[in-house]
Amino acid sequence: MKFSRKFRQGFWFAMSGVSIVIVLGMLGLVIGFIISKGADVISWEFLTDVPHKAMTEGGIWPAILGTLLLSLGSIVFALPLGLFAAIYLVEYSRDGKLRRWIRVGVNSLSGVPSVVFGLFGLALFVNFLGFGACILAGSLTLGLMVLPTIIRATEEALKSIPMSFREASLALGATRWNTTVRVVLPAAVSQILTGVILAVGRAAGETAPIMFTAAVFFTKRLPTGLFSKVMALPYHIYALMTEGTHPVEQTAMAYGTALVLLMLVLLVNGAAIFFRIRARKGKKW
Amino acid sequence: MTRFTSETVVKPLLGFFALLSLVFLAGILVTLLTESGPFFGEYDPLKFFTGTQWYPTLQTQNEAGEWVSNPQFGLLPLLTASLQVTLLALVIALPLSLGAAVFLAEIAPPALREIIKPLIELLAGIPSVVFGFIGMVLVAPFIKDLFGIPIGLNGLSASIVLAFMAFPTITSLAEDAISAVPHDLKEASLAMGANRWETVSRVMVPAARSGIYSAVILGFGRVIGETMTVLMVAGGGAALTINPLSPLRPMTATIALEMGEAVQGGPHYHALFALALLLLVITLAFNLLAERIRGGRQELQR
């Protein structure tokens, strides 16, 4: 009896370890597989040239550029909104009905499916406001989508600043706004940056919101302004795998594109995680 | 004096920015309602909710023998497909997530936990289109060979990929729930002579169950809204079926696939907005439900 209890404990503990191993093994498999297949495709030309011959040769530079522009655009839009919203929630509002409603709104917004954001962007920015499918419409759509991420990250960052910082500043006669801008934000800035970096990574990888609002399968021209259509890495992978007439060559290009996107996103996320761990260790309070 | 005025201006201004999230949410809802309104005017809602055929470009002959367009917008095949891949994905993900959550919360030494948790975060950061790509080039061929079927792009392949996408969300929430169980409960159980596994399985997990339910419900909301994976991997068949080895076309995939072809302002366009509206309602409901359950537990603990 005693043996069997001990045995059962060992068995189930081992099983729970196995589930971690399965998932991390899959993660390793996915990354390793894309690296091994994509590495052959990657070359200087692949990274800097435009596509040639119906997407079977050449490179993906327009897609890289498009993804950078779209994710930066979304942050330019979402960062100020998210920052102000979080400052209000943490520094200004008291526990109350309004704050609870805002929190429900933020949480709900973060649960809205990406394709619904895409349709919203299509109906509002592309059609109703007449932007057409372009960088601006895509950035606004992506910005809406990452707004909850930024609000939450900033909230966490602000909450982690000890109350004594604020009290010291207020006791010296500074206003709440002065305290927030001169004392709280500088102390929280590295943590806020971490959240922003994560949001960039998320925006860079999204496909469904930009399908109808910004992205095209193919354009030789590089974007010239906010109202240009662009290629984007995630949409490019999808298009290579599902459209066109040269499946074999296109799949090879898709491996290369997937590797570039994966590296970009892993680099961004890895940087955020690294900064967070370092900030936590170096924290002085 | 100026400082007082700046403070009185700042607070409402910041409050306005905070309210924008609610405004955007309402904006999305209103947009979907207005864009799908015409659909429910033209097409019998009863036929939409009970129809078994999704065939937007169907043409039939009328009495005079002319071919006229007679689009069929039956929701059932798409809704069943969505529910099917989502539930199957959760069935696959749940044991893995629970095991991982128990491992992280109760078994792993802190140093190991510090390594594993960032790796799970990296998994969560992989774009869905990359998951879809992996589903196409890796999972689908494997499923095809395993079951000896002609094409591996089907509901099961999509569910497997979706399970790994749902894993980080469910695991981290379940782990939080298990870690939040008061220490007294754990110590009482250990003091009664239960070993660590008995304590985890009969005390900790039951005590954390509302948090775990809420994690699963939130996972459901995430997975049913996932687009690129099902678009690329589920196969796209719009027939009503409950066989996971057949090609399926969940709601999200239908929207993404057909919006490019639909005539703007036409019945098909409005029908796709109706799908999006339904999707939004489902995900919002599950989100609120998850929050309710979790919120209720927090109040109990206080």
Interface residues (C-beta under 8 A of the other chain):
Chain A: R5 K6 R8 Q9 W12 F13 M15 S16 G17 V18 S19 I20 I22 V23 L24 M26 L27 L29 V30 F33 I34 P80 L81 F84 A85 A86 I87 Y88 L89 Y92 S93 L98 W101 I102 V104 G105 V106 N107 S108 L109 G111 V112 P113 S114 V115 V116 F117 G118 L119 F120 L122 A123 L124 N127 L144 L147 P148 I151 T175 R176 W177 L198 G201 R202 A204 G205 E206 T207 A208 M211 F212 P234 Y235 I237 Y238 M241 T242 T251 A254 Y255 A258 L261 L262 V265 L266 V268 N269 G270 I273 I277
Chain B: R3 S6 E7 V10 K11 L13 L14 G15 F17 A18 L19 L20 S21 L22 F24 L25 G27 I28 T31 L32 E35 P95 L96 S97 L98 G99 A100 V102 F103 L104 I107 E114 I116 P118 L119 I120 E121 L122 L123 G125 I126 P127 S128 V129 V130 G132 F133 I134 M136 V137 L138 F164 F167 N195 R196 W197 E198 S201 L218 G221 R222 I224 G225 E226 T227 M228 L231 M232 T252 I255 A256 M259 G260 Q264 L272 F273 A276 L279 L280 T283 L284 F286 N287 L288 E291
